[in-house]
């Protein structure tokens, strides 16, 4: 069970990195093109009278949905293992991110001008670092 959770965490972090860097993460290692990173994005858009064009590609939205969806589950698992505060914070961040990108995905089916984005990948990443540091210090005792 621990191996499956670890693999899911790696998948979660991979998709979070891919979406947060707009799939330019591997360009950093090849020195090809430009590299970008979105540390956090809290945005509301209401464009009455204008055609809304999403700033996110379909691939990015799907990657965020996978990542934040896995994050909700994984932080729930860790909130049961004496990591209540970090688990709850992670579930809130991932839950809000998942809901905002699920709402962003509705533009594929319904034509509307509203967009609400709540995405803090750097916060989610820091929570994982904190959990791993706590686990590492417990193992060394």
C-alpha positions in Angstrom: 0.0 0.0 0.0 2.9 2.4 0.8 4.3 1.8 -2.7 1.0 2.6 -4.4 0.6 5.8 -2.3 4.2 6.8 -3.2 3.6 6.2 -6.9 0.4 8.3 -6.7 2.3 11.1 -5.1 4.9 11.0 -7.9 2.1 11.1 -10.5 0.4 14.0 -8.6 3.7 16.0 -8.5 4.5 15.2 -12.2 1.1 16.5 -13.4 1.4 19.5 -11.2 4.8 20.3 -12.6 3.6 19.8 -16.1 0.6 22.0 -15.8 2.2 24.7 -13.7 5.1 25.1 -16.2 2.7 24.9 -19.2 4.5 21.8 -20.3 7.8 23.6 -20.6 9.4 21.8 -17.7 11.6 19.6 -19.9 12.8 22.6 -22.0 14.7 23.7 -18.9 17.0 20.6 -19.2 17.4 20.9 -22.9 17.9 24.7 -23.0 15.4 24.9 -25.8 12.8 27.6 -26.0 11.6 29.4 -23.0 10.8 28.0 -19.6 7.9 29.4 -17.5 6.4 28.6 -14.1 3.2 29.7 -12.5 3.8 29.8 -8.8 0.3 30.8 -7.9 -2.7 32.2 -9.7 -5.9 33.6 -8.1 -8.0 35.1 -10.7 -11.6 36.1 -11.4 -12.8 37.0 -14.9 -16.2 38.3 -15.9 -16.3 39.5 -19.5 -19.8 40.6 -20.4 -20.0 41.5 -24.0 -16.6 39.9 -24.8 -15.9 36.4 -26.1 -14.0 34.6 -23.3 -10.8 32.8 -24.4 -9.3 30.6 -21.7 -5.6 31.3 -20.8 -5.3 27.5 -20.3 -5.0 24.8 -22.9 -7.1 21.7 -22.8 -4.0 19.7 -21.8 -3.2 22.1 -18.9 -6.8 21.9 -17.6 -6.8 18.1 -17.7 -3.4 18.0 -16.1 -4.5 20.3 -13.3 -7.7 18.2 -12.8 -5.7 15.0 -12.5 -3.1 16.6 -10.2 -5.5 18.4 -7.9 -7.9 15.4 -7.9 -5.1 13.1 -6.8 -4.0 15.7 -4.3 -7.4 15.8 -2.6 -7.2 12.0 -2.1 -3.5 11.9 -1.1 -3.8 14.7 1.4 -6.8 12.9 2.9 -4.6 9.8 3.4 -1.9 11.9 5.1 -4.4 13.8 7.3 -5.2 10.5 9.0 -1.5 9.8 9.7 -0.8 12.5 12.3 -0.5 15.2 9.6 -3.9 16.8 10.3 -3.0 20.4 9.6 -0.8 19.8 6.5 -3.4 17.3 5.2 -6.3 19.6 5.8 -4.4 22.5 4.2 -3.5 20.3 1.2 -7.1 19.1 0.8 -8.3 22.7 0.8 -5.7 23.9 -1.7 -6.2 20.9 -4.0 -10.0 21.0 -3.6 -10.2 24.7 -4.5 -7.8 24.1 -7.4 -9.8 21.1 -8.7 -13.1 23.0 -8.5 -11.8 26.0 -10.2 -10.4 24.0 -13.2 -13.5 21.9 -13.3 -15.4 25.2 -13.7 -12.9 26.3 -16.3 -13.6 23.0 -18.2 -17.2 24.0 -18.5 -16.2 26.4 -21.2 -16.0 23.4 -23.5 -19.7 22.7 -23.1 -21.4 26.0 -22.2 -20.6 29.4 -23.6 -20.2 31.7 -20.7 -17.8 34.6 -19.8 -17.0 33.7 -16.2 -13.7 32.2 -15.0 -12.5 31.6 -11.4 -9.0 30.3 -11.0 -7.5 29.3 -7.7 -4.2 27.5 -8.2 -1.3 27.5 -5.8 1.1 24.7 -7.0 4.0 26.1 -5.0 1.9 25.8 -1.8 1.0 22.2 -2.6 4.7 21.5 -3.3 5.8 23.0 -0.1 3.3 21.0 1.9 4.8 17.8 0.3 8.3 18.9 1.3 7.1 19.6 4.8 5.5 16.1 5.1 8.6 14.4 3.7 10.8 16.3 6.1 8.6 15.3 9.1 8.7 11.7 8.0 12.5 11.8 7.5 13.1 13.2 10.9 10.8 10.6 12.5 12.8 7.8 10.7 16.1 9.2 12.0 14.9 9.0 15.7 
